[in-house]
Amino acid sequence: MVRPFPSLAIVTVLAVAAASLAHAETRVAIIDTAYDTRPYLDRLKERGVTVIGRYYARCDQPEYGLTEKRLINQGRPSDPGSEIAQMFAKGFAVLSVYQYYSNTPNKFRGQNRDGKALPDANCNWTGVGRSVEEEAELDVQAAISQAQALGQPRGTAIYYGVDFNFTDQDRETIDLMTRYFRVIKARMDAAGFRTGAYGSGHAHQILKNAGLIELSWISASRAFSRTSEFHRSGEWHLFQNQVDREWFGSTGSGCTRGLPLDTNVQNMFQDADIGLWRQGESYIVDEGRTLDIFATRRFACDGDAVVRRDRGSSSSDVARVTECKAGKANTLPPKIDFANAARVGDATDTLIEVDVDDDGEFDGWTHHSNLTAHFGYKPDWIFETARRNATSCD
């Protein structure tokens, strides 16, 4: 059942939810990653993750260092040591994503960013160009073949990436994207899978209005066209609220490499079945937990949303949070970036506890006035730096 998304409904539902969050599990349930998760599965489980987004792709992309991106490369379910078998054995569900050079509009011309014709079905760089329909056919064949080989059940979903920005002026891109998804949708329907997309709000609006996707996963790119507008419409199913994070990269006093990942929030006002799956069946995240996660996320609507170290700290006594990334220690800015999401926790009359990077650990405290009243409202991106930094939630 699709639930309404008006502001009054959000405020009412979230007010009730907030009253019962003292012992709720509000850490993210859904992540996605381009890397082999086997070394981290136990720790992901400890951190509350229940769903892992993993990738299908026609071929590897070694030039981007994505040698572990394709889930199929890590073995089949019949091998108990494979990644998919280990995920199932430890109780995880899968969010299936298809991406193959999907970060450029040249994709719909069968090309990479540099205009070079993409490999054929056998992963050979032949230099032979192809139409958008031929490119879509190669992609959907690969997606369905890999899904079936890994045991993905019929009735579940594959989300196809449109991971770049475009505007109404990009008429050729819009036309090619529509033609691409027309082929994808027809083949997915015939194979018994649901079609989703990952991308900007603009992409989702066009594809939904054309009846070419059933499920919408909004990318985290704050400046992409119509993304905030689409988020506020409530028509989305997943929102990627944190990107390029790295968990489990710290040991002792130094930093080691961890698991690069993104975190995602499911829309509690949409159908709970968003096409997730595990061994032999579809999977739905507990609806109560989906509500709790949604209810404890907010967007920064102040351009200077400073995070204080403690509830008793002055505005100059800011949080000092260090994350390990790529084997190096990085200090996070002591504020929540404008239009970024944060998890909230305990509160006083004026301050509220925040987990800035959504890693499950609270980082400090910020003024209530720095954040939106609820997660249903995402501020429009402000391109001018000075104006963005000076804006407030009023």
N, C-alpha and C positions, 0 to 999 in steps of 0.2 A: 504494500500500500504506500502510495506517495503522500507525504504529509505536507501541509501548507507551510510557507516560509515567510509570512508577514512579520514585521518587527514585533507586533504585540504578541503573537504566538511565541516567538523566540524568547522574549523577556519573561513571559509567564512560565513557560516550560523550564527555562534555565534558572529562574528564581526558585522554583520547586526543587530542581536538581541540586542547586548550590546548598540548600539546607541539609542535604543528606550526603555530602561528599567527604565527611570526616574520615571515613575508612574506605573510600572508593579507590579503585585502581585507575588512576588518571594518566599514567604513563602511556606513550603511544603503543598501539597494538600492531601497526602496519609500517614496515620499512620497505625500501627497495635498494638494491645494490647490484653493481656490475661485477662482483667478485665472489669467489667460492666461499660459501659460508660455513663449511664443515668445521674449521678450527674454532668457530665462534658460537656454534649452535647452543651449547649449554649456557653460555653467558647471555646470549640473546633471550633465552627462555627466562633466566633469572631476572632480566630487565623488563619482563612483561610483554615481549614481542610474541605475537601468535601467527602473524602473516608476513611472508617474505616475498617481495616482488623480485622476480628473476626474468631473464631475457631470452627471447628467441631472436635469431637474425639469420639472414641467408648465408653469410660467411663470417669468418673472423675479421677483425679490424686491427691487426697487429701494429699498424703505424700509430694507432692511438693507445697502444699498450693494453688493449682490451682482450687479452688472451683468455680470460676467465668469464667473459661476459655471457657467452652462450651457455645456458643451463645444460643443453644436450651434450656439450663437451665434457661434462663432469660425470658422465655415465648414465646408464638406463636404470629403471626401477628394479630390474631383475638382478642387478649387482648390489648386494647389501652394503657395499662400501661407497656407492655412488652418492653424490650430493643429494639427489632427489630422494633416494631411499633413506638416507640419514635424516633428512628433513621430515619425512613421513614418520620414521621411527621415533622421533622426538616430539611429534605432535604438531608440527607446523603445517600451515596451509600455504598455498602459492597464489600470488597475484601475477598473472602472465602478461608480459609486455613485449611487443615487437618493435625493435628499432634497428635500422640498418642505414647509416648515413642520413638519418632522419632529422639532422640539425641544420639543414639548408633547403631552400626552395628548389635548388637544382635537383633534389631527390626526385621530384615529379617529372624531370626531364631525363631520368636515368643517369644522372651525373653526380660527382662529388662537388665540393666547394670550388675546386679549381676547374670545373667543366670537363673533367675526364670521365669517360663512359664507365659506369660501374661494372663489376664482374658479372659474368653470366651465372646460370644455375649451378655450374660446376666450379664456381669461384675463380674462373680464369679472367684475367684482365685482357679481353680481346680487343678493346677499343671500339667495338661495334655499338653504335647508339641504338636506342629503342624508344618507343612511344610510352606515354604515361600508363596506358593500359597494359603494355607488355611488362613494364616495371612492377606494376601492382600485381600482375599475375605471378611473377617470380616471387614476390614477397609473400603473398598469401599462400602459395604452394609451400614455401619453406615454413611458414608459421603453423599451418595445419599439420604438415608432416611431422614437425618436431613436437607439437602438442600431442598428437596421437602416439608417437613413439614414447613419450613420457607418461602416457596414461591419463592425460587431461580429459575429464568426462565431457560428454555432450551437454549442452545447456549452460556451460560456464563461458567465461569471456577471455578474449585477448584484446589488449589495448594497444593501438598502433600510434607511434610517435609522430607528432607534428611539432618538433622542438625548435621553432624559430618564430620570429615576429613578422607580421605583415599587417597592412592596413587596407582600407577600402580602395585605395589607389592601385593596389597590386592585383589588378583584375586577372592577369594571366595566371598568377599563382593560385588565386581563388578557383578559377576554372579548372586548372590542372588538379588541384587538391580534390575537388568535387568528383572529377572523373576517376581519380585514383581510388577514392573510397567507394565509388559505385561498383567497381570491380571487387574490392575487398568485401563489401557487404554481401554481394551476390554469392561469392564463393563461401564465405563464412556461414551464411544461412543454409546453403546446401550441405555443408559439413556438420551442421547442428551446433555451431558455436555462436555466442553473442559478440557483437562488435562494439568496442569502446575506442576512444581516442584519448591521447595525452597531449596537451598543448595549451595554447592561449584561450582566453575567453572568446576571442573573435573566431578562432577555428571551431570551437564547440557550438557557437551560435549558428554558424553556417551549416555545419554538418548535421546538427539536430534538426534545424528547420528543413533540411533536405531529406530527412528520414534516413540518413546514412549511418548513424550511430545510435546505440541505445544507452551507452554509459559514458560519462564525462569525468576525466581526471585532469584537474587544472594544474599546470606546471607552476612552480614557485616564482617564476620570473615576474617581478612586481611591475615592470615597465611595459610588459607586453600588452598589445592592443585589446581593450575591452575585458581584461582579466578581472579587474575589481568589479566591473559592472556585472559580469556573468556570475561571479561569486555571490554578489548581493541578490541576484535573481533566485538563488536557492536551487537552480536546476542541475547542479553538479552532484557527483557521487563521491569523488575523492579530491582532496586538496593536498598538494605537496607543500607542507609548511616549513620544512627545513631542508636545505641542500648542502652537499659537500661537507657533511659532518664525518667525523671518524671516531668510532668507539673502540675501546679496549686497547688503546695505544700507549698506555702508561704502565711502567713497571718500576717500582722503587722510586729513586730520585731522577731517573732519566726518562726518555721517551723512546718507545719502539713503535713500529708501524702497527696499526690496528685495521679495522674493517671500515672502509669508506662507504657511506650510505646516506640516504635521504629518509626523512620521516614524513608520514602522511596521516591526515585526519579524514575520517569518513563522515559524510553528511547525515546526521541523525534525522533530518526531515525528509530524506528520500528512502526508497525501498532498501531494506537491510541486505538484500541479496544483490551484491555487486559483481558476481561472477567469479568469486574465489573458489579454490578447490583443494582437495587433498586426495589421498589414495582412494579412487573409485567413487568419489562423491563430491558434491558441492559443499561449500563451507560458508557459514555466516558468523561474523563476529558477534558475540553476545550483545544484544541490543542495549542492555543496561550499561555495559561498558562503553559502547559507542556514544551513548548519551553523556556519560561522565567525562569522556575525553573531549567531546565537543564543548561541553559546558565549562571546561577549565582551560580554554584557549581564548586569547584576546589578541587584537592587533594594536601596535603602537600607532597612535594618531597624533602624537606630539613629535616634532622634529628633534627634540632634545629629551628623550625619555630616559633620564639618568637612572641607573640602578645603584642603590645604596648598599653598603656592605651588610647592614643589619637594620632591624626595625627602629633601633634607637640612634642610628647614624645620621649625621648631618649630610646635606647635599654634596659636600666636598669629600666625604668619607665613602668613596665609591667601591663597588665590588671589584675584586681582583681575581679573575678567573682565567686559568691557563688550560689550553687543550693541546693534546699531542696530535699532530697531523703530519703525515709523511715522515715520521721519525724526528720531527722538530717540535719544540715547545712554542706555542703561539698564545699571546695574551689577547683575550677577547676585549673589544671596546666595552667600557662600563655603561652601556646604554642599549636599549632595544632599537634597532634601526627602524626608520619610518616605514609603516605598512608591513613590517615583519610580524610574525606571530610568536607568542610566548605562552608557556603554560603558567597558570596562576595557582596559588595555594592559599595559605592562611592570610588573614587580613586584619588590619586595624581600621579605625575610622578614616584614616588618610592614606595608609600605605597597604600594598599587597605584595606577597611573596611571588617571585617570578623565576622560572626556569628558562633562561634566554635561548639556549641552544637545544632544548627538548631532549636532553640526554638522560632525564630521570632524576637529576640532582638540581635542587633549587640553588640559584646563584646569588640572590640578594632580594632587595625590596625596591619597589618604585611607587610613585603616586598613582592612586586610582585614576586621576585626571589625565595620566599619560596614555591610557588604554581605552579602547572602545568598550562599550557596555556589554557587548556579546560578540561571539565569533561569526554571527551572521552578517556583520557589517565590516567590509574590507574597504579602507580608504583608497581613493584614486591616487595613483602615483603622481608626484609633483616633480617635473623634470629639472626645474631650476633649483640648483643646490641651495642658494641663499634663502629662497622662499620656502623650500622644503624644511630646512633647519629651523626656520623661524615660525613654522606653523604650529598650531595647537589644536586640541580636540574640540574647541568651541564651534 
